[in-house]
Amino acid sequence: MNDRRVGKPSPNRLKKLLGGHFGAACDETLVAPGPGMDAAVLSLSDGRVMAIAEDPIFPAPGLPLDLLGWFTVHIGASDVAVTGIKPRYMTYTLLLPPTCPESDARIIVKSISDAARDLGISVSGGHTGWYDAVTIPIVGGVTVWGIADQSRWVSPGGAQSGDIILMTKGPAVEAVALLAVLYKDDLSAKISKSSLDKALSRVNQITVVEDALTAFETGGVNAMHDATEGGILGGIHEMAAAAGCPAHVNLDRIDIPEDISDVAKALDFDPWCAISEGSLLAAVKPESVPQVRDTWRQNGIVSYELGRFDAALDQCMVVQNGVETLLEEPEKDPFWDLFFAGLRQ
């Protein structure tokens, strides 16, 4: 039996794995660890709250070193931004292979600092080192946190019945961007140059910081979630489970961006189930949808309406290719097999 496990476990597997092993009890915890919870939220003694998130990151070989620092900072910051709280502080662990020259390390470190400064984030600590077990520069962990007034935040589990589900940019943003870098030569023979160029440029979209903070400031947002492993469908399932409110989505009315569709077809994966850091999912009050989408439009952010949360449903449902089926919890993300196969090549 093949028991090879890659990527984040499904929500049920994660619950069994963690088993409530969260150390000492903490009365200050407002949002505890769990599936779909991008960040923990803690109450502070002065009446404010703090959101804090942690991520490891595996960049694709061939990604420019300065861009590596940029998007890893944004991935960490995005998990805090979905609470509506502005990311403010960060610690960063950079792990390098022994073959990585110090000049390359300096480029990465500077790009981390530049990206953090642009977001108003202070790098407060971390760890940097060269290790034999590391084959490419990776982020062992980036921790980001921010502080806000106690009434100025939302949880991924805050969706209400009737809320409209909005998505920014499209599905599989991160999967398409990184796989385009990794499989650039193969894809150049299978898809158009314009599609490949667009897919490669999506590395600059692996962030939801602006998406989340502008939506929250516009108002009417009850919940936001960063669609990472498991993609858009996995993210919706996680939001619904966290809120205790089923969702109904119709993918057939969405025109997937051409470059995303082309890369997904060429590499044979479902873009709706693939890792999609850069795609924000937001549960928005119906009356606030026009304002939120207009705010995004003014900031150059494309958005789509996927469906709604509906307490009258018994379970989550999805319409895809003309068929309505149960929206199952996410299993292994198709990105990982493609990613590690590309590394072996």
C-alpha positions, 0 to 999 in steps of 0.5 A: 500500500502506498502511504506516501503523504505530500502537502497539507492533510485534509481537515479530518486528518488534521483534526485527528493528527493534532488531537487537541494537543495545543500546549497550555490552555490560553484564555486569551485565544479568540481564534484557535488552530484548526482547518482553514484558520489562516491566523490565530487571534489573541486578546491582549490585556489593553483591549486590543487583539493580535493576529499571528500566522506561520508558514513554510514556503517552498519556492520553485527553482528558477524563480529570480532570487529577488522575487523569491524574497518578495513573494515569501513575505507576501505569503506570510503577510496574507494570512494576517491580512485576511483577518482585516488586521494590517501585518506589522511585524515578522520573523523569518527563517531562511535555509540555504544549501551549502552551494549557495554563495553569500552574494545570492543570500544577500539578494534574498535578504535584501528582497525580504527587507524591501518587501517587508518595508513596502508593506510596513512590516518590521523584520523583528528576528529570525534565523539564517543558515547553510545546511546539507539537508537543503537543496534550494533556498527555502523558507523554514518558517515566516511568522507575521503578526499585527495588532488592531482594535478589538472590533476591527477584525474578522475570522475565516469562520465568520460567514453568515447565511446569505453572504455572497462568495467572492473570489479575486484573480482566478483559481490556481494562481500560485500553482500556475505561476510556480509550475510555469516557472518549473515547466517553462520549456515543456509549456512553451511547446504546448501553449501560446507565448502570450499564455505562458508569459501571463502565467509566469507574470502571476508570480507577482500576484501571489499575495492577497494583502491588498485584496483583503485589506481594501475589502475589509476597509470597504465594509460588509465583509464577514469572513475572508480566507486565503485559498492555499492548498486545496485551492478554491474548492478546498477554501470554500469547504473550509470556510463553510465548515468553520462557519457551520453554514453550507455553501453553494457554488456554480463554477460553470458561470466563471470564465477561467483566465486563459493562461490558467486554463491553458497551463492546467490543461497542458499539465492535466490538473483541475485548477479549482482544486490546486493551491491558489495563494493570491486568490482571496475568498470573501463572504460579503453581505449582498448589499455590500458586494457592488462596493467591494467589487468596485473597490477591487476594480479601482485597484486593478484586482479582478473579481468573480461571484462564485455563489453564496452561503445558505443555512437552508442547505444540508451540505455544501454543493458545487455545480461543475460541467453541468453537474451538481455534486457534493463539495467534498473536503479537500484531499491531496492537492494536485500541485505537489506531485507536479511540483516535485516531479518537476524538481526531479527533472 
